[in-house]
Amino acid sequence: MNLAARKIRLIMELRRAGIVDTEVMSAIELTPREDFVLETFRDRAYDNTALPIDDGQTISQPYVVACMTEALLDGFEGEKVLEIGTGCGYQTAVL
């Protein structure tokens, strides 16, 4: 399965898991998670799982990123967000 098909599978999985905000879903879909993972794990970039990145850290599971982003948007429209300690920057890119 190629990355595009894996991304579609992930989007469908997030919807089934209860992520409903269209802006969050669009941000997840448009953010190339494969750019934030190690080359070794590129083929797993759209698995709904945390993956290792440099320095013993992990990139967060897409569901967690979507859930946190959706919760942040609920009632905070127009507010600014300061993201600290983003690791590889995936959460920041989604925001």
Residue, then its C-alpha position, 0 to 999 in steps of 0.5 A: m500500500n502506498l503512502a496516499a492509500r495509507k493516509i486515506r486509511l488513517i483519515m478514515e480511522l480517525r473519523r471512526a475514532g470520533i475526530v469530527d472537526t473538519e479543520v482538524m481532519s484537513a490539517i492532518e490530511l494536508t500535513p505530510r507526516e512522512d516528512f517528520v519521521l525517520e527514513t526507516f519508518r517512512d512507510r509507517a508514517y500513516d500508521n496510527t501509532a507513535l514512531p521513534i524519532d531522534d534522541g530517544q523521542t517519539i512522534s505522537q500517534p496521529y489520533v493523539v495529535a488530532c484529539m489534542t488539536e480538536a480539544l484546543l479548538d473547542g472554545f478557543e477560536g481566534e486564540k494564540v497557542l504557544e507549543i513548547g517541546t514539539g519534538c519533531g514539529y508535527q504537532t506544530a505543523v498541524l496547528 
